[in-house]
């Protein structure tokens, strides 16, 4: 099957782009990919957890960034220092932009940009604050008695089923069990068995959309194969298709990057999952700890983490495995929490939250710029910084990328006319991917993309430059 597009510059000249997808070893489904994952302790999870996270995120915005200017300056959006600070001036400017966004964009880009990022972030948090949630029985849960963990395995499965029935489930979801290392393997498999049995019973053999099991601290293929056997057993018993349950592996150990024989084992890990592999998540803090990096210097930006991410990207991105970066542990939370705070203490809280937002904003932006379009959130207060970073990344760059896309189309058309070779297919695919992700997370509207690129949004989600004829 092929799709034809008429080039804007040459009426009647057709650019032929095959509507085929690249071969993938992973279970990654065509379409949407989440921009983050929220890890939450299993003991705290309920069907209402995502909505509660959204409410708390909005509360932090109301308290620490009550208008778009303070939001922009807290996140250090481009040229935000030029924006007015007086409340009356901000209110007037906000009203002007809301009445005529396009004219405001031409007149004062910095103000329009800050207002747009803020408005879209607020809308997103109100409608869908969490895209991906992981019910955590590992680091976010700790070690508890068998009786307590058994109970939480049952209750979280029931709550997830309730969220699906109530249509409050996140678009992507899953469970993180303990590692399959010898000391925790039995407890991990027991939790998984109880959870899956309860979930499949409650949902009458169905599964929530985009459900995965996350296996942390993977060190060898056998751990993954053992997990596959457990999942296959549950699928067979429930009468659902084999490989219905996806696997997400966590890269947190040096052995996962370079094994004892000096090989990079990551592709063998994906092969071991069969058709179940969905994504690979990087765990910066366990990884740097295993390398004996001193605690004050364990950070997502440590050079050793760059090395690990580069290996992950080179090994797994070509297979279609979704990659996720790690976490910002410096949380945007107030330092003074008692009642009756003084003005000085309130200002100290504001500075602490703004600093935490800024650190997370910078980390998310850095991940995006290196091709890791997903990373972790741990606290509701991180959600505003998450969407500020994601939306500013796409909004600030989309016009340049639209020009590039038009240029690729023109070059490809000319190549067809002259018989020369179009050799920028990989770059063009990258630009298409930029717009697909921007639409998915609502950083850009379909109308904006169509206006900027001249292509229908539906075409952008399906076209491929990789095979021209």
C-alpha positions as CSV (number, residue, x, y, z in Angstrom):
1,X,0.0,0.0,0.0
2,X,1.3,3.5,-0.8
3,X,0.1,7.0,-0.1
4,X,0.5,10.0,-2.5
5,X,1.0,13.6,-1.5
6,X,0.9,16.6,-3.9
7,X,3.9,18.8,-3.4
8,X,2.9,22.4,-2.7
9,X,5.6,23.8,-4.9
10,X,4.9,21.6,-8.0
11,X,1.3,21.1,-8.8
12,X,0.6,17.7,-10.1
13,X,4.0,16.2,-9.0
14,X,3.5,13.3,-6.6
15,X,5.7,12.3,-3.7
16,X,5.3,8.6,-3.1
17,X,5.8,7.5,0.4
18,X,5.1,3.9,1.4
19,X,2.6,3.6,4.3
20,X,4.6,0.8,5.9
21,X,6.0,0.6,9.4
22,X,9.7,-0.4,10.1
23,X,10.3,-3.8,11.4
24,X,10.3,-4.0,15.1
25,X,11.5,-6.5,17.6
26,X,9.5,-4.9,20.4
27,X,5.9,-5.0,21.3
28,X,5.6,-1.2,20.9
29,X,2.3,-0.4,19.4
30,X,1.9,2.2,16.6
31,X,0.6,5.5,17.9
32,X,0.9,7.2,21.2
33,X,3.8,7.0,23.6
34,X,3.7,8.5,27.2
35,X,5.8,11.5,28.1
36,X,6.3,10.3,31.7
37,X,5.7,7.5,34.2
38,X,4.6,8.1,37.8
39,X,5.8,5.6,40.3
40,X,3.6,5.3,43.4
41,X,3.9,2.9,46.3
42,X,1.4,0.1,46.2
43,X,0.3,0.7,49.7
44,X,-1.0,4.1,48.7
45,X,-2.7,3.2,45.3
46,X,-6.4,3.5,44.7
47,X,-8.6,4.0,41.6
48,X,-8.6,7.8,42.5
49,X,-4.8,8.1,42.7
50,X,-4.3,9.8,39.3
51,X,-7.0,12.3,39.9
52,X,-5.6,13.1,43.4
53,X,-2.2,13.7,41.8
54,X,-3.8,16.1,39.4
55,X,-5.5,18.0,42.1
56,X,-2.4,18.3,44.2
57,X,-0.4,19.5,41.1
58,X,-3.0,22.2,40.5
59,X,-2.9,23.2,44.1
60,X,0.9,23.7,43.9
61,X,0.4,25.9,40.8
62,X,-2.3,28.0,42.5
63,X,0.0,28.5,45.5
64,X,3.4,28.9,43.9
65,X,2.7,30.1,40.4
66,X,-0.8,31.7,40.3
67,X,-0.3,33.3,36.9
68,X,1.5,32.6,33.7
69,X,4.4,35.1,34.3
70,X,5.4,33.6,37.7
71,X,5.1,30.1,36.1
72,X,7.4,31.1,33.3
73,X,9.9,32.8,35.5
74,X,9.9,29.8,37.9
75,X,10.7,27.4,35.0
76,X,13.0,30.0,33.3
77,X,11.1,29.8,30.0
78,X,12.9,31.7,27.2
79,X,12.9,35.5,27.7
80,X,10.7,35.2,30.8
81,X,12.8,37.8,32.6
82,X,11.4,40.4,30.2
83,X,7.8,39.8,31.4
84,X,6.1,42.2,33.8
85,X,5.8,41.3,37.5
86,X,3.0,43.7,38.7
87,X,-0.2,41.7,39.1
88,X,-2.3,44.4,37.3
89,X,0.1,44.4,34.3
90,X,0.1,40.6,34.2
91,X,-3.7,40.5,34.2
92,X,-3.9,43.0,31.4
93,X,-1.3,41.2,29.3
94,X,-3.1,37.8,29.9
95,X,-6.4,39.3,28.7
96,X,-4.8,40.7,25.6
97,X,-3.2,37.4,24.6
98,X,-6.4,35.4,25.3
99,X,-8.4,37.8,23.0
100,X,-5.9,37.6,20.1
101,X,-3.2,34.9,20.4
102,X,-1.9,35.1,16.9
103,X,-1.5,38.9,17.0
104,X,0.1,38.6,20.4
105,X,2.5,36.1,19.1
106,X,3.7,38.5,16.5
107,X,3.9,41.4,18.8
108,X,5.5,39.8,21.9
109,X,6.7,36.2,21.4
110,X,8.0,35.8,25.0
111,X,4.6,36.7,26.5
112,X,2.7,34.6,24.0
113,X,5.0,31.6,24.5
114,X,4.8,31.8,28.4
115,X,1.0,32.2,28.3
116,X,0.5,29.3,25.8
117,X,2.8,26.8,27.7
118,X,1.1,27.7,31.0
119,X,-2.5,27.5,29.6
120,X,-1.8,24.1,27.9
121,X,-0.1,22.7,31.0
122,X,-3.0,23.7,33.2
123,X,-5.5,22.2,30.7
124,X,-3.5,19.0,30.5
125,X,-3.3,18.7,34.3
126,X,-7.0,19.2,34.6
127,X,-7.9,16.6,32.0
128,X,-5.1,14.0,32.1
129,X,-2.4,14.7,34.7
130,X,-0.9,11.2,34.6
131,X,-0.3,9.4,31.3
132,X,1.5,6.3,32.7
133,X,1.3,5.0,36.3
134,X,3.3,2.2,37.8
135,X,2.0,0.5,41.0
136,X,5.3,0.0,42.8
137,X,6.1,-3.0,45.0
138,X,9.9,-2.2,44.9
139,X,11.7,0.9,46.0
140,X,8.5,3.0,46.5
141,X,7.1,0.2,48.7
142,X,9.9,-1.4,50.6
143,X,9.9,-4.6,52.6
144,X,6.8,-5.6,54.5
145,X,5.4,-8.7,56.0
146,X,4.2,-11.4,53.6
147,X,0.7,-10.9,54.9
148,X,0.7,-7.2,54.2
149,X,2.2,-7.4,50.7
150,X,-0.3,-10.2,49.8
151,X,-3.1,-7.9,50.9
152,X,-1.7,-5.0,48.8
153,X,-1.3,-7.2,45.8
154,X,-5.0,-8.1,46.0
155,X,-6.2,-4.6,46.8
156,X,-4.2,-2.8,44.1
157,X,-5.5,-5.3,41.4
158,X,-9.1,-4.6,42.5
159,X,-8.5,-0.8,42.5
160,X,-7.0,-0.9,39.0
161,X,-10.0,-2.9,37.8
162,X,-12.3,-0.3,39.4
163,X,-10.4,2.5,37.6
164,X,-10.9,0.8,34.3
165,X,-14.6,0.3,35.0
166,X,-15.0,3.9,36.1
167,X,-12.9,5.2,33.1
168,X,-10.4,6.8,35.5
169,X,-7.5,4.5,34.5
170,X,-4.5,6.2,33.0
171,X,-3.8,5.5,29.3
172,X,-0.7,3.4,30.2
173,X,-0.3,1.4,33.4
174,X,1.4,-1.4,35.1
175,X,3.0,-3.0,38.1
176,X,6.7,-3.0,39.2
177,X,7.6,-6.1,41.2
178,X,10.7,-6.7,43.1
179,X,13.8,-7.9,41.2
180,X,14.3,-11.5,40.3
181,X,17.6,-11.6,42.2
182,X,17.8,-14.7,44.4
183,X,17.0,-12.8,47.6
184,X,13.7,-11.3,46.4
185,X,12.6,-13.6,43.6
186,X,10.2,-15.7,45.6
187,X,8.5,-12.6,47.1
188,X,8.4,-11.0,43.7
189,X,6.7,-13.9,41.9
190,X,4.3,-14.4,44.7
191,X,3.2,-10.7,44.5
192,X,2.9,-11.0,40.7
193,X,0.8,-14.2,40.9
194,X,-1.6,-12.7,43.4
195,X,-1.9,-9.4,41.5
196,X,-2.5,-11.0,38.0
197,X,-4.9,-13.6,39.3
198,X,-7.0,-11.0,41.1
199,X,-6.8,-8.5,38.2
200,X,-7.8,-11.0,35.5
201,X,-10.6,-12.3,37.7
202,X,-12.0,-8.8,38.4
203,X,-11.8,-7.8,34.8
204,X,-13.2,-11.2,33.6
205,X,-10.1,-12.1,31.6
206,X,-9.4,-8.7,30.2
207,X,-6.5,-6.3,30.7
208,X,-6.3,-2.6,31.0
209,X,-5.0,-0.9,27.9
210,X,-1.2,-0.7,27.6
211,X,-0.6,-2.8,30.7
212,X,3.0,-3.9,31.5
213,X,5.0,-5.7,34.2
214,X,8.2,-3.9,35.1
215,X,11.1,-6.0,36.0
216,X,13.8,-4.0,37.9
217,X,17.5,-4.5,38.2
218,X,17.8,-6.9,35.3
219,X,21.2,-8.6,35.1
220,X,20.7,-11.6,32.8
221,X,18.3,-13.2,30.3
222,X,17.2,-16.0,32.6
223,X,15.3,-13.5,34.8
224,X,13.4,-12.3,31.8
225,X,12.7,-15.8,30.6
226,X,11.4,-16.7,34.0
227,X,9.0,-13.7,34.0
228,X,7.8,-14.7,30.5
229,X,6.9,-18.2,31.7
230,X,4.9,-16.7,34.6
231,X,3.0,-14.4,32.3
232,X,2.3,-17.1,29.8
233,X,0.8,-19.3,32.5
234,X,-1.6,-16.6,33.6
235,X,-2.6,-15.8,30.0
236,X,-3.3,-19.5,29.3
237,X,-5.3,-19.9,32.5
238,X,-7.3,-16.7,31.7
239,X,-7.9,-17.7,28.1
240,X,-6.3,-14.6,26.7
241,X,-3.8,-14.3,23.8
242,X,-0.2,-15.2,24.5
243,X,2.0,-12.2,24.8
244,X,-0.9,-10.0,25.8
245,X,1.0,-8.8,28.9
246,X,3.9,-6.5,28.0
247,X,7.3,-6.4,29.7
248,X,9.3,-3.3,30.7
249,X,12.8,-3.9,31.8
250,X,14.8,-1.6,34.0
251,X,18.5,-1.0,33.3
252,X,20.0,-0.2,36.7
253,X,23.1,-2.4,36.9
254,X,26.5,-2.2,35.2
255,X,26.1,-5.9,34.2
256,X,23.1,-4.8,32.1
257,X,25.4,-2.4,30.1
258,X,28.5,-4.6,29.8
259,X,28.3,-8.2,31.0
260,X,31.1,-10.4,32.5
261,X,32.3,-11.3,29.0
262,X,32.6,-7.7,27.9
263,X,29.5,-7.8,25.7
264,X,26.5,-5.4,25.6
265,X,23.6,-7.7,26.5
266,X,20.7,-5.4,26.0
267,X,19.5,-6.8,22.6
268,X,19.7,-10.3,24.1
269,X,17.4,-9.1,26.9
270,X,14.9,-7.9,24.3
271,X,15.2,-11.1,22.4
272,X,14.5,-13.0,25.6
273,X,11.1,-11.2,26.0
274,X,9.9,-12.6,22.7
275,X,7.0,-10.4,21.6
276,X,6.4,-8.9,25.0
277,X,9.0,-6.1,25.1
278,X,7.6,-2.6,25.3
279,X,10.2,-0.4,26.9
280,X,13.4,-0.1,28.8
281,X,13.8,2.3,31.7
282,X,17.1,3.7,33.0
283,X,17.6,3.8,36.8
284,X,20.3,6.4,37.4
285,X,20.7,6.1,41.2
286,X,21.0,2.3,41.5
287,X,23.4,2.5,38.5
288,X,25.7,5.2,39.9
289,X,25.6,3.5,43.4
290,X,26.8,0.3,41.9
291,X,29.7,2.2,40.3
292,X,30.7,3.5,43.7
293,X,29.8,7.1,42.9
294,X,29.6,9.0,46.2
295,X,26.0,9.7,47.2
296,X,26.3,13.6,46.8
297,X,27.2,13.1,43.2
298,X,24.7,10.4,42.2
299,X,22.6,12.3,39.7
300,X,20.8,11.7,36.4
301,X,23.3,14.1,34.8
302,X,26.4,12.2,36.0
303,X,28.7,11.4,33.0
304,X,28.4,7.6,33.8
305,X,24.7,7.9,33.2
306,X,25.3,9.6,29.8
307,X,27.4,6.5,28.9
308,X,24.7,4.1,29.9
309,X,22.0,6.0,28.1
310,X,24.1,6.2,24.9
311,X,24.5,2.4,25.0
312,X,20.8,1.9,25.6
313,X,19.9,4.2,22.8
314,X,22.3,2.6,20.3
315,X,21.2,-0.9,21.2
316,X,17.5,-0.5,21.6
317,X,16.1,2.5,19.7
318,X,16.6,0.7,16.3
319,X,14.4,-2.2,17.6
320,X,11.5,0.1,18.4
321,X,11.9,-0.2,22.2
322,X,10.6,2.8,24.0
323,X,13.2,4.4,26.1
324,X,12.7,6.1,29.4
325,X,15.1,8.2,31.4
326,X,15.4,8.2,35.1
327,X,14.2,10.5,37.9
328,X,14.8,13.9,39.5
329,X,15.1,13.2,43.2
330,X,15.2,16.8,44.3
331,X,11.5,17.4,44.9
332,X,9.7,20.8,44.6
333,X,8.3,20.8,48.1
334,X,8.0,23.5,50.7
335,X,10.6,23.4,53.5
336,X,8.2,24.9,56.2
337,X,5.0,22.9,56.7
338,X,3.8,24.0,60.1
339,X,0.7,26.2,60.6
340,X,0.9,30.0,61.0
341,X,4.0,30.6,58.8
342,X,5.6,34.0,58.6
343,X,6.0,35.9,55.4
344,X,9.7,35.0,55.4
345,X,8.8,31.3,55.7
346,X,6.3,31.5,52.9
347,X,8.8,33.1,50.7
348,X,11.3,30.4,51.6
349,X,8.7,27.8,50.6
350,X,8.2,29.5,47.3
351,X,11.9,29.6,46.6
352,X,12.2,25.9,47.4
353,X,9.4,24.9,45.2
354,X,10.6,27.1,42.3
355,X,14.1,25.7,42.6
356,X,12.7,22.1,42.5
357,X,10.6,22.9,39.5
358,X,13.6,24.4,37.7
359,X,15.8,21.4,38.4
360,X,13.1,19.0,37.1
361,X,12.4,21.2,34.1
362,X,16.1,21.2,33.1
363,X,16.4,17.4,33.6
364,X,13.3,16.7,31.5
365,X,14.4,19.1,28.8
366,X,17.8,17.5,28.7
367,X,16.3,14.0,28.3
368,X,14.0,15.2,25.5
369,X,17.0,16.8,23.7
370,X,18.9,13.5,23.8
371,X,16.0,11.4,22.4
372,X,14.6,10.1,25.7
373,X,11.0,11.3,25.4
374,X,9.8,9.7,28.6
375,X,11.2,9.9,32.2
376,X,9.9,9.5,35.7
377,X,7.9,11.6,38.1
378,X,7.7,10.8,41.8
379,X,5.7,13.6,43.3
380,X,2.5,15.6,42.3
381,X,4.5,18.8,42.5
382,X,6.7,17.6,39.7
383,X,3.8,17.4,37.2
384,X,3.7,21.2,36.5
385,X,7.4,21.2,35.6
386,X,7.0,18.1,33.5
387,X,4.4,19.6,31.2
388,X,6.2,23.0,31.2
389,X,9.3,21.2,29.9
390,X,7.5,19.0,27.4
391,X,5.3,21.7,26.0
392,X,8.0,24.3,25.8
393,X,10.3,21.8,24.0
394,X,7.7,21.2,21.3
395,X,6.2,24.7,21.0
396,X,9.6,26.5,20.8
397,X,10.9,24.2,18.1
398,X,7.9,23.3,15.9
399,X,8.1,26.1,13.3
400,X,11.7,25.3,12.5
401,X,10.8,21.6,12.3
402,X,7.9,22.4,10.0
403,X,10.2,24.3,7.6
404,X,12.5,21.3,7.7
405,X,9.6,18.9,6.9
406,X,8.6,21.0,3.9
407,X,12.2,21.0,2.7
408,X,12.3,17.3,3.0
409,X,9.1,16.9,1.0
410,X,10.5,19.3,-1.7
411,X,13.8,17.4,-1.9
412,X,12.1,14.0,-2.0
413,X,9.8,15.3,-4.8
414,X,12.8,16.6,-6.8
415,X,14.6,13.3,-6.3
416,X,11.7,11.5,-7.9
417,X,11.6,14.0,-10.8
418,X,15.4,13.8,-11.5
419,X,16.0,10.2,-10.6
420,X,18.5,11.2,-7.9
421,X,18.6,9.6,-4.5
422,X,16.9,11.1,-1.5
423,X,19.4,10.5,1.3
424,X,17.8,12.4,4.2
425,X,15.1,9.8,5.0
426,X,16.3,9.2,8.5
427,X,16.3,12.9,9.3
428,X,12.9,13.3,7.8
429,X,11.6,10.4,9.9
430,X,12.9,12.2,13.0
431,X,11.0,15.4,12.1
432,X,7.8,13.4,11.6
433,X,8.3,11.7,14.9
434,X,8.7,15.2,16.5
435,X,5.2,16.1,15.3
436,X,3.7,12.8,16.2
437,X,4.8,13.1,19.8
438,X,3.8,16.7,20.0
439,X,0.2,15.8,18.9
440,X,0.0,12.8,21.2
441,X,0.8,14.8,24.4
442,X,-1.3,17.8,23.3
443,X,1.7,20.2,23.1
444,X,0.4,21.1,19.6
445,X,-3.1,20.9,18.2
446,X,-3.8,19.1,14.9
447,X,-4.8,22.4,13.4
448,X,-1.4,24.0,14.3
449,X,0.5,21.1,12.8
450,X,-1.5,21.2,9.6
451,X,-1.1,25.0,9.3
452,X,2.7,24.8,9.9
453,X,3.5,21.8,7.8
454,X,0.8,21.8,5.1
455,X,0.1,18.1,5.8
456,X,-2.9,16.6,7.5
457,X,-2.3,15.5,11.0
458,X,-3.5,12.0,10.1
459,X,-0.9,11.8,7.4
460,X,1.9,12.7,9.8
461,X,1.0,9.8,12.0
462,X,1.2,7.3,9.2
463,X,3.7,8.5,6.6
464,X,7.3,7.2,6.3
465,X,10.2,8.6,4.4
466,X,12.2,5.5,4.9
467,X,11.2,3.8,1.7
468,X,10.7,6.1,-1.3
469,X,9.9,4.9,-4.8
